[in-house]
Amino acid sequence: MFLGPVAVDGWKTNETMKKTGIKGNTPPVFSSGFGRGQWDPRDWMLVKSPRWDHFGGWIQEEDHIRNETPPGATESEMLGEKAGLTYSSMLCRRLWQAPVQVECEMSFDDRMAPLVVIAEPCGVDAKGRSEYRRHMEVVLYDKGLNVWQHVYEKGKPSWTKIGQSDFGFAPKQRYVLRVGILKHELQITVDDHGLGCKHPGLPEAFQVGLTGCEGINRFYRFNVKAGD
């Protein structure tokens, strides 16, 4: 559902974001820039998707990081047959409890699809690499926002869309995606746009992080604020 924006302490947010108890001037309890020398990879753990064997990492640029992508791949190939080779994801090693708010500054070069991920405990694949199990994705792309619920049952992943808003975002423009995480609800804002959706629930402790996929995605900073 779309929730009209309301100014709260100078931030563009929506009315139900107040449920987190987090205001615009609330200081982050975890903060990481991604410019050269600004972050410590030891604060993070790489995680792969159970959909593909690829175990993607990150390319360091001067003021940001970006997902690894196949050399010479076209934009259409990265959206299609080579999509699995563009997937890079990592989680902050710290565990969190709702309510929290994640703020991630990001951009995409073509159409898709930087995202914030909220993950229950990971598993490992046959090679001993961390691999997602049950998790949610809040995805920013050229046509709006999508929210996906991923599950893993009997060794197979599946996913369902649980939220969507259709408004356009421009390539090569930096956006701050804010995700308020409550026990059974997400409250999401980008600029003047807001989206709220229900979800099946979270365990007492979970992890948060970011993913780049289906094109070249760039990440500039990542903050977590804790609510009351």
N, C-alpha and C positions, 0 to 999 in steps of 0.2 A: 504494500500500500504506500502511496505517496503522502508524505507529511510536510506541510508547508513550513518554510524556514522561519526561524525566529532569532533575533539577535540576543545572545546571552554573553555578557562580559566581553563584547566585541567580536565574538566568534559567530559565524553563520552556522546555525545548527537547527534542530527541530525540537519541538516542545517536549517530546518524550525522552530526548537525550538527558533531561534533568533527572531521570530515574537512576542514572549512574552516580549522581552526586558529584560529578566532575564539572568544573567550570573552566572557562578559557584560560584563567590565570593559575590553575592548579599545576604545580611543578611536576615534571615527569619523575618517576622512580627508576626508570631505565631510559637511557638516551644514547643513540649511536648515529653519528654522521657516517657517510660512506665515502668521503673524499680520501685521497691518499694520506695515510698516516693517521686518520681520524678514528679508526675502529680496530677492534681486536678480534680476529677470527675465532679465538678461543672462547668468546662469549656465545658462539653459535655452533650449531651442528647441521651438516648437510643431510638432506633427506631426499630420497628418490620416490618417484611415483610407482605404484605396483602395476601400472599400465605398460611401462616400458623398462627395458634393461638399462637404459642410459642413466648415468649418475653424474649430473651436471654440476659444474662449479661456477665461479664468478670471474669476470674480467675486470681488473682495477683500472679505472680511468681517473683523471685528475680530480674531479669533484664528485664522483659517483662510482657505483659498480653497475655492471650489466651482466645479463645471463650469457653463458656460452652458447654459441650458435654454429652450425656447420659452415665452414669456410666456403664462400661463393654461393651459398644458398640464396635463392630469390625469395621475395616476400611471399609469393604464392606457395612456394615449396614449404616455407616455414609454417604456413597455415594448413598445409596438407600432408604430403607423404613424409616430410621431415620434421613434423611438429614434435615428435617425441625426442628429437635431438636438440631441441631448444629449451627443454625443461630443466631449470635450475631452481632449487628451493632450499631454504634453511630456516631453522627454528632457533629462537633465543633459548639458551639452555635453562633459564630460570622458569620455575613453575608459577602459575598465576591462579588467582581465585576471582570469580565475578563479585562485584562489577569492576571492570577495567576498561580503559579506552586506548586503542592503538591509533597512532598517527603515523602515516607513511607517505613521504613525498616521492612521487614516481612520475614516469612518462613512458610513452611507447612511440616507436619510430613510424609505424605504419597503421595497423588497426588494433592489435591485441598484444598481450593481455596481462599486464601486471596485476598482482593481487596480494591481499592479506590472507593468511591462513591461520586457522584456529584448530589445534590438533589435540586429540586424546593421545594416550601413550602409543608410541610408534612400535612397529615390529621390526624384524630384520628379514632380508631376503636370503636366498640360498648361498649367496656370497658373503653374508655377514654385514651387509650394508643397511643402514637405517632406512626404513620404508614406511610410508604412511599407511595407517589403518583408517579408523573413523576420524573424519575431519571436515571442516567447512572452509569454503573459499569465498571471499568477497572480491569480485573481479571488476576491474575498470577497463573498458574498451571503447571503440569509436562510437558505438550506438548507445552506451549507457552503463548500467551496473547490473551484474548478475550475482546471485548468491546460490552456491551449490552445496548440498549436503552429500558427502561421500561416505560410503560404508564398505566394509570388507567382510564377506561371509563365505565360508567354505573355500577359501583360497582365491576368491574372485572379487575384484572391485566393481562397484556400481555407484551411480550418482543421480541425484534428483535436484531439479531447480526449485528452490524454496522462496526466492525473491527476485524481483526484476523491476527496473525502472528504465524507460526509454527516453534518454536525452543524450545529445551528442557530446563527445569529447574530441579534441583536436590532437592530431599527431604532433610529436616534438614539442609539446607544451607541458610544463610541470604542474601537477595537481597534488593536493594534500588530501588523501583518503583517510577519514576518521571513522573508526568502527568502535562503537560502544557495545561491550559484551556483557549481557546479563544472563542469568541462569537459563531462561527460556526465550530470550529475545535478543535481536541485534538491532542497533540504531546506527545508521550509516549516513555520513554527510560528505559531500564534495562541493565546494563553493556554496551556491545557493540551493543545491539540490539535496533532498533528504529521502531516505528510504528506511522503513522499519519492517522487520519480518520476524515471525516466530520461528523457533527451531526446537528440535526434540529434547534438548537439554544437554548439559555439560557435566562432566564429573567434578568432584571437589577441586581438583587441580588439573590444569591444562597448559599447553604451550602456545605461543603465538610466533608468527614469523612472516616470511614473504616468499613469493614465487614469481619467476619470470618464465613466460612460455608463449609459443605461437607467434614469434616475432622477436625483435630486439626490444627489450624492456630495460629501463634505467631507474635506479633507486638512489636517492640522495640523502635521506635520513629516516630514522625509525625511532619513535618514542612510545613509551607505555606510561599511562597515568592510572593511578589506583583510586577507586571510589570509596564511598563510605560503607 
